[in-house]
Amino acid sequence: MTEAAKKRRILVAEDDPSISMMIAKVLSQHYDVVVVNDGKAALAKAAEAPAPDLLLLDVMMPGLDGHGVAAAVRKLPGMKAIPIIFLTAKTGPAEVIKGIQSGARHYLTKPFKIDELLLRVKKVLGA
């Protein structure tokens, strides 16, 4: 990984501690990773400087779900085009469509392979 890629910031919002720890462990080898465990905290962190380069959002979280976070983040100054990858156990076609309509670049269903997540992150960030 280049030094430029190392500085890319990823905000992970996942309410399952084992999943968030695994994601953080893998992604932090290449990126600056910030982990929160609910939607409201994700929205607060997304609004802080420096803004994240990518959001990894669980769809089902307490307080504010991933779709709500995506919609709210899109309204923040300079955040309209931030890439989003949804992580979810919801696999139905209607859920995938809802995720894409919410602005997700990718929609990964749980359980997912960590290699697949890394590949999609690299693809979205161009690194």
C-alpha positions in Angstrom: 0.0 0.0 0.0 1.2 3.5 -0.8 1.4 6.1 1.9 -1.5 8.0 0.2 -3.7 4.9 0.6 -2.6 4.5 4.3 -4.1 7.9 5.0 -7.5 7.2 3.5 -10.1 7.3 6.2 -12.8 4.7 6.6 -15.7 5.0 9.0 -17.2 1.6 10.0 -20.6 1.5 11.7 -21.3 -2.0 12.9 -23.2 -3.0 16.1 -21.7 -6.5 16.3 -18.4 -6.1 18.2 -16.9 -9.3 16.7 -17.6 -8.1 13.1 -16.4 -4.6 13.7 -13.2 -5.8 15.4 -12.5 -8.1 12.4 -13.1 -5.4 9.9 -11.0 -2.9 11.8 -8.1 -5.3 12.2 -8.0 -6.1 8.5 -8.6 -2.6 7.1 -6.3 -0.8 9.6 -3.4 -2.5 7.9 -4.0 -0.2 4.9 -6.3 2.6 6.0 -7.1 4.9 8.9 -10.2 3.2 10.4 -12.7 4.7 12.8 -15.3 2.3 14.3 -18.6 3.1 15.9 -21.4 0.8 17.0 -24.6 2.7 16.1 -26.1 5.0 13.5 -26.2 8.2 15.6 -22.5 7.8 16.4 -21.7 7.2 12.8 -23.5 10.4 11.8 -21.6 12.4 14.4 -18.2 10.9 13.3 -19.0 11.5 9.6 -19.6 15.2 10.4 -16.2 15.6 12.1 -13.0 16.7 10.3 -11.3 15.1 8.5 -14.3 13.6 6.7 -14.1 9.9 5.9 -13.3 8.8 2.4 -15.7 5.8 2.7 -18.5 4.6 4.9 -19.0 1.0 5.7 -22.5 0.8 7.2 -24.4 -2.0 8.8 -28.1 -1.7 7.7 -29.6 -2.9 11.0 -28.3 -0.8 13.9 -29.9 0.6 17.0 -31.1 4.2 17.0 -30.5 5.1 13.3 -30.2 2.4 10.7 -27.7 2.4 7.8 -30.2 3.9 5.4 -30.9 6.7 7.8 -27.2 7.4 8.2 -26.7 7.4 4.4 -29.5 9.8 3.9 -28.4 12.2 6.7 -24.7 12.1 5.5 -25.7 13.0 2.0 -27.1 16.3 3.4 -23.9 17.2 5.2 -21.7 19.8 3.4 -19.2 18.2 1.0 -20.6 14.7 1.7 -23.1 14.2 -1.1 -20.8 11.9 -3.1 -19.1 10.0 -0.3 -19.0 6.3 -1.2 -21.0 3.9 0.9 -20.8 0.1 1.2 -23.6 -1.5 3.1 -23.0 -4.6 5.2 -26.2 -6.6 6.1 -27.8 -9.9 6.9 -30.8 -8.7 4.8 -30.4 -10.5 1.5 -33.8 -10.1 -0.3 -33.9 -8.3 -3.7 -36.0 -5.5 -2.3 -33.4 -4.8 0.4 -30.6 -4.8 -2.1 -32.6 -2.3 -4.3 -33.3 -0.2 -1.2 -29.6 -0.2 -0.4 -28.6 0.9 -3.9 -31.3 3.6 -3.9 -29.9 4.8 -0.5 -26.6 5.5 -2.4 -24.6 2.4 -1.7 -21.8 1.6 -4.2 -21.8 -2.0 -3.0 -24.1 -4.2 -0.9 -22.3 -7.0 1.0 -24.5 -9.6 2.7 -23.4 -11.3 5.9 -21.6 -13.6 6.3 -19.2 -12.0 3.9 -15.6 -13.0 3.0 -13.0 -10.5 4.2 -11.2 -10.8 0.9 -14.3 -9.6 -0.9 -14.7 -6.7 1.5 -11.1 -5.7 0.9 -11.5 -5.9 -2.9 -14.6 -3.7 -2.8 -12.9 -1.2 -0.5 -9.9 -1.0 -2.8 -12.1 -0.7 -5.9 -14.2 2.2 -4.3 -11.2 4.1 -3.0 -9.1 3.4 -6.1 -6.3 2.1 -4.0 
